[in-house]
Amino acid sequence: MVVFLAHSCPHCNAEIPVLIDWMASGGLPEGLQIMGVPTAVSRNAVNYPPDEWLAGRGWPWPVLVDESSGDGGAGTAAEAFGATAWPYLVIIGADGLVKVRATGEQTIDELTQLVSAALGT
């Protein structure tokens, strides 16, 4: 699951602890890997730089850097995945195909349902 997050987005700030709680509860399906991608980077917005923001929020998963102009616009990877809002989740199957895309805050139950539907678990 690829999670696109914007450091200035209040919904992203709210979603991070939900994802961490989902992991802590043992609710992550076996084999599900999560990758964070900070995007829509703005040098003048709160929580800049995004790598420090994620570390400070306790983000436990790998992070990929999304090439961005620094003006708050979506980065190259976010655009390639069709991101329209933040947070933006993309679930990719073992076959490498995109199974589900979702935007906005998700509860643990909603995350579990999205992953189950996407991966047939």
Buried (B, 14 or more C-beta within 10 A) or exposed (E): BBBBBBBBBEBBBEBBEBBBEBBEEEBBEEEBEBBBBBBBBBEEBEBBEBBEBBEEBEBEBEBEEBEBEEEBEBBEBBBEBEBEBBBBBBBBEEEEEEBBBBBEBBEBEBBBEBBEEBBEE
